[in-house]
Structure formats: structure tokens, C-alpha cells
Amino acid sequence: MNHESLLELVNEMTLEEKVAQLQQLTAAFYRGAQTDSAITGPLEELGIDQNTVDASGSILGLSGAEAVIAIQKTYLENSRLGIPLLFMADIVHGLKTIFPIPLAIGASWDMELAEKSAEIAAKESAVSGIHVTFAPMVDLVRDPRWGRVMESTGEDPHLNSLFAKAFVRGFQGDDLKDPERIAACVKHFAAYGAAEGGREYNTVDMSERQMREYYLPAYKAALDEGCAMVMTSFNTVDGIPASGNEKLMRGILRDEWGFDGVLISDWAAIRELIAHGTAEDDKEAAYRAMRAGVDIEMMTPCYVHHLPELVQIGAIDEKMIDEAVYRVLHLKEQLGLFENPLRGADPVREKEIVFCEEHRNVSYELAAKSCVLLKNEDQVLPLKNEQKVALIGPYADSHDILGWWSAEGVKEDAATLGSALGAKMEQGKLMTSAGFSTKHISAEQLAHARELANQADVIVLALGEDSAMSGEGASRTNIQLPEAQIQLVQEMKKTGKKIAVVLFNGRPLDLHGVYDEADAILEAWFPGSEGGRAVADILLGQVNPSGKLTMSFPRSVGQVPVYYNRFNTGRPMDPAKTGERYVSHYIDSPNEPLLPFGFGLSYSAFSYEEPIFSSLEMTAEEPLRVQVKVTNTGEHAGTETVQLYIRDISGEVVRPLMELKDYARLHLQPGESGIADFTVDEAQLRYHHSDLTYTSDPGRFQLFVGPNSRDTLSSEFTFVTSFS
Ligand code: GLC
């Protein structure tokens, strides 16, 4: 259907039908999914009638080709105008082939593989009848108390923007009519990751400049890549809840950025304007959300109950509703639903490709690249063939490694670390003490663990958070491992054996009781369907870990928020001069995090030579070329992510001590050298000034290169302009 046909269709719709098209409901409301009797409950609870359901525009949370086909067919039989339903779901890191959580994918710094994971997620979703995914989540995060940091790719706006683009490309491909692709919905607009105290759904308040500099870039990057939809966030932005925030939604998203796609509220976020205190009732909530430009209302009935009346009394211009309806119909048109309402749903093909070996192999590869080696004293890792290993802890045999938002993923399909190690190690070399809960270890379990540890050459402790301890609604004030596990580490330490810890968790942890005690630590996050195998292969040395943290690990929760691109302050603390009182510091902790952004070890060792500059002056016309020679001085082939940071030494506003501007991943054989070849141009020096203009200034800059944001080689260059 072309533009005119869509406009004609909108004009054929009654006001009630238009408003119903903006309603999104779960499958429980629809005939064809279950017996009709089951529908009355949800209808009554939400206070809507069957006519509204029969004219509703979209459904969320359902997948499965047969179920989608059944509902779509039944729905169209009862639809006056034959407008097909849109099916949307949370496919954040896989449908059934579950990939590592996004915070883990972030640690891979591998955009091609991130894109591939989204492409596979799209393929499995499309054949299962899904049209739109509520992903990528690109909220910048600096507070590990927040449970949803697991959904983000981290604390850096540049890296998050690259991942946002990669995920959108993977989900959407080049044409939304491709039955193996799905539309993406970037979320949560905006700045949900900055909730005060890391407390879920809490207030967000920051300057517009701060928001534009750090929190908005990744959403914009997703939209620049053609992302079809945006989802509002639950939080306030400058005192106004996002779902009722005209300045944010109409001002920035639509007018300034030119986004003309569908804007959907988060679950019940329109009605929540009442709880926030910017709406007296559902009617005012509907008014504010429509004024803000929110097209689809997810799971509350403010629009269907009140928009017709608001139009009749002249409070809302029907044109505004027509525009919203047009955007929804246009998305359906882009997806090819008018030609084929069943689109890619195919029960036969679904069985062939969902969770197929090819997909699981990609999940394995991404898990292997997402793990981060945090510590490795005396080369405790990789394990040696001749060693007897005691594998102990709640994650020794746990299938609970898919993480939150694991959609149709089946935990039992995930090979455990223990079974993966057992399949690869010599008979009799692996002893396992498992069956622990993450929060409690019995005296008998402890005794058994001690017994195995005493027989072993090396202990592998598989520890972590329960998967429900991160994700939505899982903020924590204490971000340490559960106490029982810290006790287990203490007990194992008493045996005097070398200890390698593997962590399964959804956030940076406070590693008190673990970091100093362990000889080696591998961060595995929630590594997905093939995570057990990937972690086992890393422990056995068949894979050389290459992940790099994209979110700082604090020494304690008291440091939070702690992030690498911080400001210097007027009284910076000189780490070499401890004891100074009147400097920006704590009296009971260093300022620096335990493990910085970009950190990750390898079984190899990489040496860096001083960077070579094409010049120490750059202009807008003559970018800087910087080459860094890196040599693998270890005995294992490995991949090093060479990072390039810049500091603007003096700006019109304070500028961070360093900002990631580029990186290069070098795969080097033992003894081999490679060159990381960077170009720094004027655009990379731009920032938001106090008047919000986004420009660069002439002046002195520091440039840093290194394996992370702490251990760098630094040089200085000058950016010269014609009037500097
Ligand atoms: C949830 C989440 C959002 C998700 C939506 C639909 O509350 O905030 O990320 O897409 O509801 O499940």
C-alpha cells in the first residue's frame, strides 16, 4: 500500500477504530489463542470490550508460528477493515538460541558478531511469527546497583552507539519486507540507566547537556541506522515522565532528529503519569501522552477510554491521532503485513532453524569472546591436562546461565560448565561438588567441597548471582556475591590450593572476599545457551580469553557511580601522594575502580611501542594518523583490543579525563607484531558546549593508547584551526 492508500485507510476508520489501533495487548485478550472464556477475565480487568480487541493494533509477548497464525487468522475474520495485527516481543539477546547478555556481548567489542547474533535472533523470531523486537536496549549505565545494566553494552557512549547500530542492522537487515528480518525498537528513551541510586524506575535528573553528551548518542545512532521504533522509558526526564514529555519526544526525537516512526510506551507507562504526579487521571494521562507523540499504549486503556472524548471536546486534534495511526499502519506496510499478514510465520521451518546447530555455534563463539579474564596470577589458567580439578559451587552444574530476557530460551538446553568440562577432560581428572543454591551452602556440602579440594591440584569455584538478581526489578544495594559464596571462598582458601573463580552474574560486582583470595578470575556473565561449553574451553586453554570490560568494576558500592570518563575536578587527587586531605578523594578508598573500563587479560602478553604520529598538529582538513605497534610476547595466539582515548585539555566546559574514540582488534600469533592504525579527525573532538552547540575547539589534546583505560601510553597533539 502506498502513502495515498494508507491515508485512505485512515480516513475509512472511525475514531474508535483509530484509537483502538493504538492499543497494544498481550495474547490473553485474543480469540484463537485460547478458549473464549479465558478472555473475559483480562477484558474485565482492563475495562475494555471485545470490539476494542477486534480493532486493536498490536500484540506483545507472543511467539510461536502456530499461535501467531491462529490469532492473526481469527483476528482478521473479525476485523472490519482487515488491518493485520503487529506481533512484538522482547527478543533482547536471542529467541531460543540465547546469546550472552548484552553486557557480555559488549565485552566482546566485536560488532560483526553482535550484528550476527541479532540477525540470528531475527531469523528465529520471524519464523516464529514475531514482527518487532523490543530491542536494542541502549541505555548508558554507570551504576551497577541497577539490575538492568545486564541489558546494556556499558558506560561508554561511543561503544554503545556502535553496538546500537550493529544490533539494528542485524535485526532489520536492508528491507523490513524480508521475511527473515524483524523491526527493531530502540529503548528506553531516555536515560533510564541514570536512575538515582540505581533504584529501579527511580528519578532521573541531569542537565540537558549531560544527557546529550552521554545518554542520547546511542539512541540517535540506532535511529541513524534506520531503527523502526522507539520505546519510552519509565523515568522522568527533567521532572517530566518520558511518556508525557513533549520536549523530549516531539522536541528532540521527532522535530530535531526527524524520527517519524512508531513511538510506543513502555508497559503501563502512560497510566503511570498518574503515580508520577503529572496526570490527575487516565484522561489527563492520555492527553499528555498523545501531546507528547506516543503512538502506541502498551497494556493500559487510557487512549481507548479517553481519546475519543478528548477529540470531541477539542482538547486533542483528531489530526494528531491520524498521524499516530498512520505511523502504525505504515510500519505494517513496511513489514509487508498487508500483502501477507502471516509474513514469515512458518511452523515447519520454525522446527528446522530455531535453536539449530549453526545458530548455537555463533552463540558459542560470542560467549567465548565475551568472557573477561580479570586476574590470572602464576598462570593458574589455563588448566593443565595432568591436573586433578575440583569444580565446586552453585554454578558447577547450573543450567541457569541464560540471564534475564531469555525469551523462549530453555535453561535445560544449556550445557552446564561441569558437563562441558567432563566431556573434555581425561577420565578421573574432574571432581565436582555441585547442587549448591546461590545463597546457601550446607555443612555437608561444605564438607564435601573440602574433601574434593584436598584431593585436587587446583580448585575451580563456579560462583555468581542468581539470574533473578539482575534484570528488570532487580536493583541491589549490596553488589557482592551472596555471603554463603564468600564463605565458601574463605574455606577453599584454607586448603592452600590454587583457586580459579568463574563468575556468572549480570552486573559488575564488588569482589570483596573474592578478588584478593582467588588466584584467577574469569568473568563469564550470563553466557547463554552455549556458555558452559565456551567457559570450559577457556578454562582448558582451547580458547584464549579476549573480552574487555565495558563497565567499571567498583572496589565497593560506596564508589558508585564510578566510570572511566570522569572529570578531573579542581582538586584532583594524585594517587602517588596519598594522605593529602584537601583533594577529591575518599579517606577509606582509592578513587580508581578495582577494574577499569576496557580491562581484560589474556593468556598471551602484549607489548606496546610508543605511538607514531603523522604530525603533532592536526587541522579539520588534515586529520591525525596514529600507528601503534603491538607484539604478542606470550605463548598463545590471542586477540588484543587496542584502545585509543582522547582528552581535551581545556574546553568551554569541563571535559573528561579521557574518552574512547576508536579501537582495533589485533589477532596475533606468539611473537607476531601488528599495527593498530588509527585516524583522528575533527569530528571526534566535538562536544556539547554550554549553549548546546556541538562543535570542536582548537587547543591541546592528550592521546592515550593501551589495553584498557588505565594502563596507557600518552602523547600530546594540538588541534589548529584557521582562527586559533
Ligand atoms: C518491560 C520493560 C521493557 C519491555 C516491556 C515489554 O517493563 O521495561 O523493556 O520491552 O516491558 O515486555
Boltz pocket constraint, residues with backbone or C-beta under 6 A from the ligand:
constraints:
  - pocket:
      binder: B
      contacts: [[A, 60], [A, 90], [A, 134], [A, 187], [A, 266], [A, 267], [A, 472]]
      max_distance: 6.0
